[in-house]
């Protein structure tokens, strides 16, 4: 960021687990941070042990905004938000790993990029249809969300897939 400074107008988090927010202090404290519904109010037992660290990383008064999703279709486990209204950034509420887990479909200069967050951790998990493990709040909902994302990519195989814990791009095949 120091080599090519640009004004950051917002940060989108897939979820608020500590390993996904550690870079937050590198940004100006007034930059809005967008998270999924009920992500800031999760009461899982594990959160009791990391809440102090989370608070220290995000700072005293983080500018957190929970995204508002309209009711989705009854036959879909996922709700979708067209953030800018031009389909350049579609945000999927993929509940499961956490209540507010998000995935992002970004229209980039290199084509469509699907950022999975922790709906799926690795390329091996993606290729073998494996959900994350013990830190997932609701395995059943995570399974439904992952199935939705896999179905999306099967219909649009040009989408490049980015798992939550692997930096390489995973081709859909």
C-alpha positions in Angstrom: 0.0 0.0 0.0 2.9 2.3 0.6 4.3 1.8 -3.0 1.0 2.7 -4.6 -1.1 4.7 -2.2 -4.7 5.1 -3.0 -7.6 6.5 -0.9 -9.3 3.5 0.7 -13.0 4.2 1.0 -14.2 1.0 2.6 -13.1 -2.4 3.8 -15.2 -5.5 3.2 -14.7 -8.4 5.7 -15.9 -11.9 4.9 -16.3 -12.4 8.6 -14.7 -11.1 11.9 -12.5 -14.0 13.0 -9.2 -12.7 14.2 -7.2 -14.1 11.3 -9.3 -12.1 8.9 -9.1 -8.7 10.6 -5.4 -8.5 11.6 -4.7 -6.0 8.7 -7.3 -3.5 9.9 -4.8 -1.3 11.8 -3.0 -0.6 8.6 -5.9 1.5 7.4 -7.1 4.9 8.7 -9.4 4.5 11.7 -12.3 6.3 10.0 -12.5 4.0 7.0 -15.9 2.1 7.0 -15.7 -1.6 7.6 -18.6 -3.6 6.1 -19.6 -6.9 7.6 -22.5 -9.3 7.3 -25.8 -9.3 9.2 -25.4 -10.2 12.9 -21.6 -10.5 12.5 -20.9 -8.0 15.2 -23.2 -9.7 17.7 -22.1 -13.3 17.5 -22.2 -15.0 20.9 -20.4 -18.2 20.2 -18.5 -19.5 23.3 -15.2 -19.3 21.5 -15.7 -15.5 21.0 -15.3 -15.0 24.7 -11.6 -16.0 24.5 -10.7 -13.7 21.5 -13.0 -10.7 22.0 -10.3 -8.7 23.8 -7.9 -9.3 20.9 -10.6 -8.5 18.4 -11.3 -5.2 20.2 -7.6 -4.3 20.3 -7.1 -5.0 16.5 -10.2 -3.0 15.4 -9.5 -0.1 17.8 -11.7 1.8 20.2 -14.5 2.9 18.0 -14.4 1.0 14.7 -16.6 2.2 11.9 -18.5 -1.1 11.5 -21.5 -1.3 9.2 -23.6 -4.4 9.0 -24.9 -4.8 5.5 -28.6 -4.9 4.9 -29.9 -7.7 2.7 -33.4 -7.9 1.3 -35.3 -11.2 1.9 -34.0 -13.7 -0.6 -35.8 -16.3 -2.6 -37.4 -19.1 -0.5 -35.6 -21.7 -2.6 -32.1 -20.2 -2.0 -30.0 -20.4 1.2 -28.1 -17.2 0.1 -29.2 -13.6 0.0 -27.5 -11.3 -2.6 -26.7 -7.6 -2.4 -25.6 -5.6 -5.5 -23.5 -3.1 -3.5 -23.0 -0.4 -6.2 -26.1 -1.2 -8.2 -24.2 -2.0 -11.4 -23.3 -5.7 -10.7 -19.6 -4.9 -10.3 -19.7 -6.1 -6.7 -22.2 -8.7 -5.7 -22.1 -9.7 -2.0 -23.5 -13.0 -0.9 -24.7 -13.6 2.6 -23.3 -17.2 3.0 -24.3 -17.9 6.6 -22.6 -20.9 8.2 -19.0 -20.4 9.1 -20.4 -17.4 11.1 -23.9 -15.9 11.2 -22.7 -13.0 9.0 -20.3 -14.7 6.7 -20.0 -13.1 3.3 -18.6 -14.0 -0.1 -17.9 -11.5 -2.9 -18.2 -11.7 -6.7 -16.1 -8.9 -8.1 -16.0 -7.9 -11.7 -12.3 -7.0 -12.2 -10.1 -6.2 -15.2 -9.1 -9.9 -15.1 -12.6 -11.2 -15.2 -14.9 -12.3 -12.4 -13.3 -13.1 -9.0 -15.2 -15.1 -6.3 -13.8 -14.5 -2.8 -15.1 -17.3 -0.7 -14.0 -16.2 2.8 -14.2 -19.2 5.1 -17.1 -20.8 3.3 -14.2 -22.9 2.0 -10.6 -22.7 3.2 -8.5 -24.2 0.4 -8.4 -25.2 -3.2 -8.4 -28.8 -2.1 -11.5 -28.1 0.0 -13.1 -26.4 -3.0 -12.3 -29.2 -5.5 -13.5 -31.9 -3.0 -16.5 -29.9 -1.7 -15.3 -29.8 1.9 -16.6 -27.2 4.4 -14.4 -25.8 7.1 -14.0 -27.6 10.4 -14.4 -26.9 14.1 -14.6 -23.1 14.0 -17.7 -23.2 11.9 -20.9 -22.1 13.8 -23.4 -24.0 11.6 -22.1 -26.8 9.4 -25.5 -27.4 7.8 -25.9 -23.8 6.7 -22.2 -23.7 5.6 -22.9 -26.8 3.4 -25.9 -25.0 1.8 -23.8 -21.9 1.2 -20.9 -23.8 -0.3 -23.3 -25.8 -2.5 -24.8 -22.4 -3.7 -21.3 -21.1 -4.5 -20.2 -24.3 -6.3 -23.4 -24.2 -8.4 -22.8 -20.6 -9.3 -19.3 -21.4 -10.6 -20.5 -24.5 -12.4 -22.9 -22.2 -14.4 -20.1 -19.7 -15.0 -16.9 -21.6 -15.2 -14.8 -18.5 -16.2 -15.1 -17.3 -12.6 -11.8 -17.4 -10.7 -12.2 -18.7 -7.2 -10.2 -17.5 -4.1 -10.5 -19.7 -1.0 -10.3 -18.1 2.4 -7.0 -19.5 3.5 -5.1 -19.8 0.2 -3.7 -17.0 -1.9 -3.7 -18.8 -5.2 -6.5 -18.5 -7.7 -8.4 -21.7 -8.1 -9.9 -22.4 -11.5 -13.4 -23.8 -11.3 -12.5 -27.0 -13.1 
